């Protein structure tokens, strides 16, 4: 049975003090829940990463970075590497988020390099893939998913690939208030699992956690997360409010 994973991507939000206040509230609320077979991850900004990690020591909540650079050290002004992320206290890293692809020229090739850098330093990559509205409307969903998965996971061994979490995020549903229907999301998640089976074998595809990301909130999470191939959520705006984020987690338990 695959463990459910709920990850909160805070994006470019929260000062250090605000981040500490949020995780303090989260910690308090989650103590009342039995988090059996559920993993919880938060991804603050780089400036708050270490402070959040320090406050979460001994907590069931894990910490993720929102991105990383593929080189460990060097003359790369403004970049953050896997060793620095790990030193700050994170154990996960989001790679290839659609906003990185859209605004910062992220490609499947750079995603691949970042995955390898993360795995080298025992960080768990949450690798994001997904189609735009134009690609969905022109029937290119499978083509896009196949291309992004194959390119992002190129030249990885099965042992490396099994350490990766996949997040399906339809670009048209991120920050728009639109959400893929549970049936639409499930269809693509099953497609992803099938492609993973082709690339790495059925055992790996069966074990891989595949998250849904795209305007997930407490009011719609239960129906989405009840689908057999959906193993959790990569949550954006709703993760910035403790009660909303806890509501998403609680929807799995009810």
Secondary structure, DSSP 8 states (H G I E B T S, - for coil): ---EEEEEE--S---HHHHHHHHHHHHHHHTTS--TTEEEEEE--HHHHHHHHHHTTTSSEEEEES--BSSSSSS-TT--BHHHHHHHT--EEEES-HHHHHHS---HHHHHHHHHHHHHTT-EEEEEE---HHHHHTT-HHHHHHHHHHHHTTT--HHHHTT-EEEE--GGGSSSS----HHHHHHHHHHHHHHHHHHH-HHHHHH--EEE-SS--HHHHHHHHTSTT--EEEESGGGGSHHHHHHHHHHHH-
